[in-house]
Every structure is written in structure tokens, then in C-alpha cells.
């Protein structure tokens, strides 16, 4: 039994696995629950496992679909340094929605998945009902010094083979995962950590982080005035202590979205669904049912 199966068995819900062939790649996904459909879009290369604390809760009242995007989870790997974010990522997500007949679904996206969720919501043919974005890429043009350093392809590749080499004995990897939290002692299950390690052996998360850092604020990723074209009601969730996408740089763009609610999570970093899961579930569930 692999790490993904261990993670699935640890969840208190009936999780089904599936796959679709999209743009020549095998795209895996999980499905759980019954009710109105909601699509969860992960950040980085974490795959659906990023939502392991969220899926059992949302599945109580929704049919939850959580795809592994290209290079994420068990889906076919990609070279993150050469990937076309719009053609390879967003288009894959749009075709996934069409193939499964999920037009009119709610969509929830985290980090880079938030950026992709916005791109989906801008397509009127997909009829997105509600949009939830958490600490999303694309709200700021600011490139910090860490962005400039981590955006170096050579450095990212070097670190992924040395200091952050995906090895169960490498304790630096747990620190790397915890670095996105405000509280580095945020509990994560051993099953999820093993899943995280396994995804890193296929496509290293640092490569995707480096790719995004090198394009931060560029025409490719900055949402800018496109935010004013969002039609679904939108819930913006942000960790007040997010060091990867700092609130102070992203918040000025919030006002561009026409119909929105904003929830700032104090004492939370870049991934509130993992760091403050109960509050995240409560806020999202209330919004989706409104």
C-alpha cells in the first residue's frame, strides 16, 4: 500500500479515485460525498492531499472533487520551469470540469490553485457559482528579495538535490513544509507527511515555487484588472502572517472584485485550510450555503 492509500484510509469519509486523459496527460482526482459539487484546487505540487483536512468536512453536504493538476500528486509529471501556466494548468482544469460535467460548480483554490480558480471563474461557459480563494497568487506585482533568490532555477534545482532532497531521513523537509505556517508546530498527520514526501520524489515542490517566484508580478501571473471581471460571489481568505504572499502587498487588489467577502485569519500563514481547518471549514461552508 502506497502513501496515498494510507492517507485515504486515514480519512473519515468514502473517497473514490478516478482519472482522466487530458491534453495527453493522465490527470488523477478523488471524489467524496453527495450534494452540490465543489472543486478543490491545490497549490504547488501537493495534489489533492493538501485538502485532507477539508474533504471530510465539505463532503458532509457536497460532492467534492479534488484533482491532481499536472505535476501534482499522482498526475503525470511536468517540468515546472518550462510549463505554460495558462495552457498546461488552467486549460487542464477547464477540460476536467467539462469532462465531468461540473459546469456551475463552486470552486475553492489555494495559492497557485487560487490563481487557477480565478481564471476558471472568468470563463462564462463554466458558469462558476461561488468562488473561494485562499492566499492566492496573482494579487500583487511586488517581488521581494526572497522571490528573487528562490526564482533562480539553478539554486532551486541544487537545493532539491541536496538540502531538500526528498528522503525520509531528511529532517529539513519537515521544516520546509512547516515554513508556510505561522506556527511551525501546526499538527499534520504522519500519513500526509509520507504522502508529501512521495509527491516530492516525482516532482519537487521547490521547482514550482521557484517558477512562480521568478514570474511574480509578471503579465503571466498578475490578475490585475481581470479581477474586476469576476462575476461569481467571491470569498477571499488570507492568513495575516503569510510570508510567501504577504497580505500587505495583496490586499489593495481585493477591492477590484465586485461582489466579495473578506476573512483575514489571524495567526495563520500561507495555507489556512491546514493551519486553521475548523475555522476554514466553517467560513467556507457558510459561504457556499448562502
N, C-alpha and C positions, 0 to 999 in steps of 0.2 A: 504493500500500500504506500503510495507516494504522499508527499506533504500536503498536496491539495485535498486528497481523500481524507487525511487526518483532520484537516481544517473543516471540511464539510461535516464529518461525523461529530465534531465538537459543537456544531450549531444546533440550536433547539428549533429546527424547522425542517420541512421536507424540501430539500434542494435538488432540483433536476439540472443535469448538464446537457448542453447541446452545442452544435457548431454550424457555421455557415461558410460557404466558399464565397469570398468577396474580393473582387479585384485580384484574383489569383492567389489569395492568401486564405489560410484556414483561420477563421475567427471563432473563438470559443466563447461561451457565455453560460451563465447559470440563471435559473428561473425558480421563483418560490412564491407561494401564497395565492390568494384569489381576490379579485376585486378590480377596480380601475388600474390600468397599467401605469407603472412608473419606471423610468430608465435611470440607472445609476452609472455615471461616467467617471472612472477613476483618474487619478493623476499619475504622472511618471509611468513606470513600467509595472506598477504593483498589481494590475489586473483586478478582477472582482474582489479579491481578498481584502483590499483596502476597506471594503464595506462589511466586513464580517460582524461588526457590532451593530450595523444598521439594518441589514437584510431581515433578521428575525423579527425586528420590531415593525418595520414597514409592511412585512408580509402578512401581518395580522389583519390588515384592511386593504391591501393592494396586491396585484400581481407584479412582482418585482423582477425586472430584467437587468442583469449586470454583465455587460460584455467585457471581454479582454480585448483591448484595442491592439493594433499591430505593434509587436514588440513587447506587449504586456501579458502577464500570466502565462497561459499555455498557447496563446495565439502565435502564429508564425513570427519569427524574429525579423527585425529590420535594422538597418544601420541608422541610428538616430542622428548621426552627424550629416547624413545625406537625405534624410526623409523630407518630403514635402508635406508640411503640416496640413494644408488645406486638401490636397489631392489624396494623400495616403491616410490621414486620420479622419478629418471631417467627412470626406466623401464616403469612407468606410462606414462611419456611424450612420450617415443618412441612408445608405443602402441597407444596412442592418435593420433600421426602422421600417423601411418599405418592405423588405423581405418577410418580416414577421408581422406585418400589418399593424404596426404600432403608431400610425398617424393619430394625432390627438392625445398622445400620452403626456403625462407630466415628465419632466426631465430634471435630474439633480446632478450637478457636476462639481468636482473638487479640483482646485489648482488648474493644471492644463486641461483637465476634464471640464472645468467651468468655462474656459475659453471655447472648447468644442461645443458645449451645450448652448452657449450664446449663438454660435454660428448655425447650429441646427434651428434654434428658435427664430432666426432671421429668415428662414425659408418658409414662406407661407404654405407651400404644398404639404409640409409636415404637420401643420396645424397644432403645434405645441400648446397644451392647455395651460400649464403652470411651469414656471422656470425657477429653479433654486440654484444659486451659485455660491460656492464657499471658497473664499480666499483664491479668487480666480486670477489666472494670467490675463493680461491684456488691458488692465485698467490704468496703467502708468507708463510713461516714457522714460522714467528715471532709471539709469543704470548705475548701481552702486559699485564701490570698489570690489566687494566680493563677487559681483556679477562679472566684472572684467577679468578677475583672476580665474573663476570657475568656468568662464566661457572659452578658455583656452583648450582646444581639442587635445593637444599633446599632454597637458597636465592631467586632464580627466582620464585619458587612457592609461597614463602612468599610474595614477592613484588606484584605478580599478584593478590593476595587475599587482599592486604592492600593498600599500597601507589598507586599502578597502577591498582586497581580494576576497571573493565570496567563498569563505571556508568556515565551517562550524567552529573551529578553534580561534578564529579571528574576532577578538572581543571588540575591536574597533568598529565592526559592522553594527553591533547593537547601539553603540554611541552615535553612529551615523544615522540610524533610524530614529533614535530619540532626539536628535538635534532639531527636528522640526517641531517638537513640543515645547511649550513654555515650561512644563515640569518634566525634566528628564526621567523621573521615576514613574511616569504615566504607565499603568499596567497594560501590557499586551500579552496575549496568550502565547504559550510555547508553540502551539500549533501554527499560529500566524507567523511567528518569528521563523519557524522552519520553512513555511511557505515563502516568506520574504527571501530567505537565503536561496531557495531553489529558483525563484524568478531571476535573481541576480546572476546565477550561473548561465542563464540563457541570454539575457540582455541586461547589462549593468545599468542600474538606475542613474548612476552618476553621468553616464553618457547623455541621457535625456535632459538632466538638469543642466549640463554644460551647453547643450544645444539651445535650450531656452534662454539661458543667461547670455549667450552670445547674440541673441536676437531681441533681447528685452527692449521694448520701446520702438522696435522697427515697424515698418509698414506691414510686415508679415504677421506680427502678433498683436499690435496695438489696436484695440477695438474702436477707440476714438468716437467719432460721430455716429458709427454704426449702432452704438448703444441707444441712441435716440429713436432707432427704427424697431426696437424690441416691442412687440405687441402683447405677448402674454404677461399676465401679472407676474411679478418677479420678487423673489425673496433673496436678499443679499445677507449672507452670514460671513463674518470676518473675525478672526482671532486678533484681539487687541495687541497681543505680543508676537504677532507673526514677523519673524526676522527675515524670511525668504521673500515675502511680498508685503512689505510694511504698510500698515493701514494709512499712515500719513501721506504716502505717495498715491495710494489708490482711491482714497475716499473722495477727492474732488470730482472724480468721474461718476460717482454714484448718482448725482443729480441729473445726469443725462437720460437715465432710464425713466420713461413716462410714468408707469404705474408700478410702484415698488414699495417694499417694506425692508427695513434695515435692522439687523440684530448684530450687535457687537458683543462678542463673548470675551469678557474679562478673564485674565489668567489662562488664555488659550493661545496656542501658537498656530502653525500653518494647517493643521488637519483637525479641526474641531470634532468631526464625527468619530475620531479615535480618542481624542483627549477629553471631550465632554459629551459622551454619547447620549446620556439620558436627556440632557438639555437639547441637544441637536435633534433627537427623535421627536421630542415634544413640540419644538418650534416648527419643524418641517411637517409633522403630521397635522398640526393645527392649520398651517397654511394651505396644505393640499386639500383639506376638507372644507375650506372656506368658500 
